Amino acid sequence: MNSTVSLFRKVAVAEGISYLLLLFVAMPLKYFADMPLAVKYTGWAHGLLFVLYAALLVMAWQEQKWKFGKAVLIFLASLLPFAPFVVDRKLKDERPENVNNSL
């Protein structure tokens, strides 16, 4: 598999985890336990991973010559809490060794 897509998949999973931590751990800690630093640091990590996700998406899109609509859907997936895990699974299923086995 291409190294850019492989790296993108790893970042997608990390970005998805950071988003879930931000929504379901850091935000409740901020509002119910008066711990605003939880959001500060988790938000910073999530923001960095989001930018990396977007940059690697553009690189993979160009390298793999994906259609524009596919790239847009993958980007929109980063905005939904569990969608980056679906993206990872779909890209894993597109690997050449998986495509040949499904025929």
C-alpha positions in Angstrom: 0.0 0.0 0.0 1.1 3.5 -0.6 2.9 5.1 2.3 0.9 8.3 2.1 -2.4 6.5 2.3 -1.0 4.3 5.1 0.1 7.4 7.0 -3.3 9.1 6.3 -5.1 6.1 7.8 -3.1 6.2 10.9 -3.7 9.9 11.3 -7.4 9.4 10.6 -7.7 7.0 13.5 -5.7 9.3 15.8 -7.8 12.3 14.8 -11.0 10.2 15.4 -9.8 9.2 18.9 -8.8 12.8 19.7 -12.2 14.0 18.6 -14.0 11.5 20.8 -11.7 12.4 23.8 -12.5 16.1 23.2 -16.2 15.5 23.0 -16.7 12.9 25.7 -13.9 13.4 28.1 -12.5 16.9 28.0 -15.7 18.8 27.5 -17.5 17.1 30.4 -14.4 17.7 32.6 -14.5 21.4 31.6 -18.2 21.9 32.3 -18.9 19.5 35.1 -15.6 19.3 37.0 -14.3 22.8 36.3 -11.2 21.6 34.5 -10.8 23.9 31.5 -7.2 22.7 30.9 -8.6 19.4 29.7 -10.2 21.1 26.7 -7.1 23.3 26.1 -4.7 20.4 25.7 -7.0 17.9 24.1 -8.3 20.6 21.8 -4.7 21.6 20.8 -3.8 17.9 20.0 -7.1 17.5 18.1 -6.5 20.7 16.1 -3.0 19.5 15.1 -4.3 16.1 14.1 -7.1 17.7 12.1 -4.6 19.9 10.1 -2.5 16.9 9.5 -5.5 14.9 8.4 -6.4 17.6 5.9 -2.9 17.9 4.6 -2.4 14.2 4.2 -5.9 13.9 2.6 -4.8 16.4 -0.1 -1.5 14.5 -0.7 -3.3 11.1 -0.9 -6.0 12.6 -3.2 -3.4 13.8 -5.6 -1.3 10.6 -5.4 -4.2 8.2 -5.7 -6.1 10.3 -8.2 -9.3 10.0 -6.3 -12.4 11.8 -7.6 -13.2 15.1 -6.1 -16.4 13.8 -4.5 -14.5 11.1 -2.7 -12.0 13.6 -1.3 -14.9 15.8 -0.1 -16.6 12.9 1.6 -13.4 11.9 3.3 -12.9 15.5 4.5 -16.5 15.7 5.8 -15.9 12.5 7.7 -13.4 14.3 9.8 -16.3 16.5 11.1 -18.3 13.6 12.4 -17.3 11.8 15.6 -17.0 8.2 14.5 -16.6 8.7 10.7 -12.8 8.7 10.6 -12.9 5.0 11.7 -15.2 4.2 8.8 -12.8 6.0 6.4 -10.0 3.9 7.8 -11.9 0.7 7.2 -12.9 1.7 3.6 -9.4 2.6 2.7 -8.1 -0.6 4.2 -10.6 -2.5 2.1 -9.4 -0.8 -1.1 -5.8 -2.1 -0.6 -4.7 -4.2 -3.7 -4.4 -7.4 -1.7 -8.0 -7.0 -0.4 -9.4 -6.1 -3.8 -7.9 -9.3 -5.4 -9.3 -11.5 -2.6 -12.8 -10.2 -3.1 -13.1 -11.2 -6.7 
